[in-house]
Amino acid sequence: MIEIVKDPQTLAIVKMQEIIEKAVDANANAVTIEFAKEGGLKVLFVFGNTSIGDNLFVDRALEEAVMKLIHDRAGLEENPRGVMHWEFHGQNLEIRVEEYDSFGETGYTLIFPKRRQ
């Protein structure tokens, strides 16, 4: 029997894993995540001076859980900059996180470590 996960915190981890996998596989330098004006989360993959992305529509509880996960994992309680450790393909990624204001809402830039070619 398949168990359906409904806990927003667990779903937030799964959603972040998807975002990080897509970004790393696409060789993005960074990802920005913020609340979209029309609802959902706006996720942009940054490649140098160019970014591409779309709105990721999830329920409000999951949106907030994703943003809280980033905030907590990066230790941003007292500082708008921190480091989030994330397990990816057996490696511990050290992702720099910068918090910013986006029209009164919190947004985050996740900056990936440079990878050797």
Sequence and secondary structure as in RCSB ss.txt:
>XXXX:A:sequence
MIEIVKDPQTLAIVKMQEIIEKAVDANANAVTIEFAKEGGLKVLFVFGNTSIGDNLFVDRALEEAVMKLIHDRAG
LEENPRGVMHWEFHGQNLEIRVEEYDSFGETGYTLIFPKRRQ
>XXXX:A:secstr
       HHHHHHHHHHHHHHHHHHTT SEEEEEE TTSSEEEEEEETTEEEEEEE   HHHHHHHHHHHHHHTT
 SS SEEEEEEEETTEEEEEEEEEEEETTEEEEEEE      
